[in-house]
Amino acid sequence: MPRLKQVSRAEAPPEVLPFYEQMFGDRDPVAEPGTATGTPGDWWTVWANVPGILKAFSAYPMRDAPLDAQLRELAIVRTGYARASQFVFSQHCKAARRAGVPEAKIQAIPYWTVAEVFTPLERAVLAYVDGMILEGGRVHDEVFGRLRAGLPDDQILMLTYVVNMYQLHATATKALRLEYDDVPERVVEIPEPAGPAR
């Protein structure tokens, strides 16, 4: 269950209704949850509490981005995996398939460093994601050099934006327990067995 209130269709401000139409048709997504891809849809209904943020998330359509769709989706899937977001990872595995990323590459993203299915440019993109996500923005000059050898500045900037945007989504869905990230805390103390100590 999301940690914040969901906004029903009846409560939704006018600027939210186009998003609801796109995702849910004419039904109330709180009373009748679910999206075409099988998620509950509560990402939309919770962010609808602040329509300006919801609108900002969609202000720059990815289809207009100066970055190859397959590279973009490889980066987003890796971002979801590295941030441990089931929602971002799962949804963008699907998006990667729609963008034409071969299944072998999608499956290898969690262990990309030892997989032999990626091109040198794809490996540079994945290494860049890891530098941003796993190393807090520390991207080695060698990684950046290889990235720059394959992408112009506007595409590197777009890649940087996309990874950071989906890091935000991955972190927020876990914190707010939205979509597939609505899971109990995994790291808990395991009780000692009952009986005499050994």
PyMOL commands that set and color helices and strands:
alter all, ss='L'
color gray80, all
select helices_A, chain A and resi 17-24+42-47+51-57+62-64+69-82+86-98+103-114+120-133+141-150+153-176+179-181
alter helices_A, ss='H'
color red, helices_A
deselect
rebuild
show_as cartoon
